Amino acid sequence: MATFKAIVRTKRKDGLYQVYIRCVHNRKPGYIKTDKLVTDRQLDRNGEIKDPFVNEYCARRILEFTNRLNRKDIGKWTVKQVVDFLAMKEEDLCFSDYARLHIDRMRDRGQVKNARNYELALQHLERYAGTTKVMFGQLTSTWVNLWIKKLEMTARAKEMYPICMRQVFREAVREYNDYDNDVVRIKTNPWAKVKIPQSDRAEKRAISAEECRRFFSVALPESPSSRPKGELGRNVALLVLCLAGINTIDLFHLKKTDYRNGIISYKRAKTRKSRADEAYIEMRVEPIIQPLFDKYRADDNDPYLFNFHERYADSDSFGANVNAGIKDVCRLLKVPDNELYCVYTFRHTWGTIAQNDCGASISEVGFAMNHSGGHSITRGYIKPDFSPAWELNAKVIEFIFFSNAPSKQGAARDLNYPKTEDRQFRLSLKKLVYARAYFRGELLAEITDIGFSNVDEVISSLATKFPDTIPQGCAVHFRIKDVDAGIEVVYERTKGKGF
């Protein structure tokens, strides 16, 4: 059994002594600090406290400590466990304070996006409670079920918010309750009687190849801005579509060290913390988006691959502006307001076209889109070959941009790719050039000839064969192949500017 005594230790600089209650357990001492102070005049010759009010206070505390310990089996406790137990107040703990601590820890671990979801869930819970000091004792099953009922009209929050708060609750129980030593600070557990509803099934956002061709070829209006949102939205949508559905957060955070020999390698931010392989993937950069890599490339002394961070504070701001730009383009196409596209439209479209029009299996689509596919442990200890994903990505690009085949029909053709270390595509008068021009996937013109000294001459030659029906400002894709070197590149030009 632990023994207690009120004592002082060393004198402070102001001449006062702090009063402690010394605890001795299994011959080891520990000290519990009180809020009492004494002077030399309140101590006897042996250094014992003689002030009657301080002694009375300490006696009450010692009686309280003894009563609390009598209800526990402390035989195997260390003195530190005893002191920690006695130092704890038996009053209700604050759930809100612990939730904010948990969210801060998530941010420190790099889980910024998830931390934001937890923060939104806590804010909604606190608004329902009418206080920023929600206590654990308030969280009864009846109270939590009534809170969830307030979320029933939402599509996703009705499932996500309760799951976030349940996880915070479980972490608090794991941290504060020591069942081995019968220390239970959180005494309620509402979640056993709480039914969390499922979020609404996500609407399939994929669009057809025909709609893609219209989206990427529509003429954008002149804008006084040097960086109009519509242009940004369409360009980033093209990057997403042609990089097998990459997320904007991953585009935003790409570093120059992630781009080597024409291949980007990254760990998907959304799932890297939950997978053994850290959601690592490599994707080849196809010729059609190489001009965008050059256009948005950050300065040489900047560690980032793209310069998006120079204009946008974070990936959320970047994603919001990209979505706004995509919607601007949709309105030019008279897309109904309830069917406007977003970044995820092009991620879903890639997967849908890969399976429906390019003959890929669901597992092949999942591999290319960096889903774990139920094999997250296996992917954690093998070094996968990503080239099948590259080939599938090339087929999707071929089907959308370089054919006018209707969706769900046709087969993709192989495409020769430039040696990725050659960033500049150069022609000379003696080189044999095979060039084609496409508008909305339809072949407009093609030539096979020599005598071209640069790309602009090839484009000008092809443009002379175009019909007059192409609207001003619309985009045309040019595939230009150096037959001798076996290198092919893709350029996008708009009528009135590029040809």
Sequence and secondary structure as in RCSB ss.txt:
>XXXX:A:sequence
MATFKAIVRTKRKDGLYQVYIRCVHNRKPGYIKTDKLVTDRQLDRNGEIKDPFVNEYCARRILEFTNRLNRKDIG
KWTVKQVVDFLAMKEEDLCFSDYARLHIDRMRDRGQVKNARNYELALQHLERYAGTTKVMFGQLTSTWVNLWIKK
LEMTARAKEMYPICMRQVFREAVREYNDYDNDVVRIKTNPWAKVKIPQSDRAEKRAISAEECRRFFSVALPESPS
SRPKGELGRNVALLVLCLAGINTIDLFHLKKTDYRNGIISYKRAKTRKSRADEAYIEMRVEPIIQPLFDKYRADD
NDPYLFNFHERYADSDSFGANVNAGIKDVCRLLKVPDNELYCVYTFRHTWGTIAQNDCGASISEVGFAMNHSGGH
SITRGYIKPDFSPAWELNAKVIEFIFFSNAPSKQGAARDLNYPKTEDRQFRLSLKKLVYARAYFRGELLAEITDI
GFSNVDEVISSLATKFPDTIPQGCAVHFRIKDVDAGIEVVYERTKGKGF
>XXXX:A:secstr
  EEEEEEEEE TTS EEEEEEEEETTEEEEEEEEEEE GGGB TTS B  HHHHHHHHHHHHHHHHHHHTS  T
T  HHHHHHHHHS  S  BHHHHHHHHHHHHHHTT HHHHHHHHHHHHHHHHHHTSS  BGGG  HHHHHHHHHT
TTTSSSHHHHHHHHHHHHHHHHHHHH BGGGTB S    GGGG               HHHHHHHHHS     SS
SS HHHHHHHHHHHHHHTTS  HHHHHH BGGGEETTEEEEE TTTTTTSTTTTEEEEE  GGGHHHHHHSB  T
T SBSBSHHHH SSHHHHHHHHHHHHHHHHHHTT  GGG   HHHHHHHHHHHHHHTT   HHHHHHHTT  TT 
HHHHHHS    HHHHHHHHHHHHHHHS    TT           TT  S    TTS EEEEEEETTEEEEEEEES
   SHHHHHHHHHTTS TTS TT EEEEEEEETTTTEEEEEEEETTTT 
